[in-house]
Amino acid sequence: MADITESPEWTALAEHHAAIAGRHLRELFAEDPDRADRMTVTAGDLYLDYSKHRVTGETLTLLAALAERAGLRARIEAMFGGEHINVSEDRAVLHTALRLPPGEALTVDGQDVAADVHAVLDKMAGFAGRVRSGEWTGSTGKRITTVVNIGIGGSDLGPAMAYEALHDFADAGVSCRFVSNIDPADILGKLAGLDPEQTLFVVSSKTFGTLETLTNAKVARRWLTERLGDDAVARHFVAVSTNAERVAEFGIDTANMFGFWDWVGGRYSFDGAIGLSLMIAIGGEAFREMLAGFREVDEHFRSAPFEANMPVLMGLLGVWYTDFFGAQTRAVLPYSQRLSRFPAYLQQLTMESNGKSVRADGAPVIAQTGAIFWGEPGTNGQHAFYQLLHQGTRLVPADFIGFAEPFEDREGMHDLLTANMLAQSSALAFGKTAEEIAADGTPAAVVPHKVMPGNRPSSTLLAPKLTPKTLGSLVALYEHIVFVEGTIWGIDSFDQWGVELGKVMAMDLAPALTSPEPPSEAPDPSTGALVRRYRELRGR
Ligand code: F6P
């Protein structure tokens, strides 16, 4: 496998970067005023304006050539077709199968994947319907009003983000809470005020071996059984997992288990069974609309030519800034309070996927890989960190995400929200020159402080309304952006070996913290000293 940085396409981009890096977006727009109309693309309900990027038509051609060199077309087909592109785990990568339309066939490794997916979706919808209608009750016959999802990482962030985004669609009087951290403050805070008779726990874990989830689930089980007795577990606990044996070991009836498969990565899983809590809240129909939104972007990704392909363009722009401009981070700025967990969700999706420094074949990566994703909803971010975005020394490409229609409005707030989004992306791109500031009557000594350099790139994504369908499309968009970037870098975006060592070490260290014996050997002197200090503080 040749390193992409050694390709003529990479060299051409490096040369092109040297030629245009000094050019300002003001100049690019002055030379090519039509770019605002031309540099847009639509995928389903999503509309992307990418004209405020530091690119010309030539840049886009060169980036598309890089994608061809990396074999992106064939890779896309390999993913959709179920080839084992997760090489380090020898697995297919088939989250796109979770949203296959009914009637479309897909057999992978001899397994009828499409039938499996629809069987689970039907089982979920049946169960969600029974909980929503009150047919499924708790052990004392009362209806369920709160679902507590216990999971972490992909078994938490997806459904938690989506529930927050879509809670206007929660129309059956069932609300959700999400417990993830092994900090007792999380579960105790979430259990506070709940009526055990009306609470359903969904224990979500792909492996059913994750310390945080199993520990929280034990705390929840004790909380329940102390109040309602051991027999209550059957009516108040269900599981989502790929591991039936461990689910049964924990004491959950596998008849109340919702399965998925090793070809769905945890961070790519909430459109399948991991979305059970969400489905209970919003209903099977809204959940299926969300899947249709995913599917629309899947189909667009698979069929649109690179120059009109939203995930391809955004992925290539990610590579452009990461590798040629040296940008370290990417801000995600939803102008929607309901998307407040979207940046956190994207952190796992993007950084667990593309935070790699070896290629799929084990050789070191020469390029820079995954950017650090972060963000907050606008306008809160404006009053916190936007100062650095506008005038700091770092280049931070940003994704603005907005919606035309609010769910409810007061005092024209939604228009003000949108006006702020548009103002910020414009100010970032075009700034304000010293001459313009001086012309406003600003004293000369203050002028440099007020100069807004501009030339700070951003994408703007605009959709009609934050619905289940739009959310599905938005998530699929970022899933495929990750895929495009990972393909260019030649990495395996679907494993996560980097999280394993810390997990093992924590299990080794735990006894040293609790034992009454003198501290045993620590992995390093610093950690040893901290263990001793911790034990002193705890009187051990
Ligand atoms: O943090 C590592 C990780 O394996 C994630 O990839 C995953 O989403 C999370 O832990 C939870 O894993 P599980 O669903 O198996 O409990």
Residues whose N, C-alpha, C, O or C-beta is under 5 A from the ligand:
A	BS01	F6P	I152 G153 G154 S155 S204 S205 K206 T207 F208 T210 G266 R267 Q496 V499
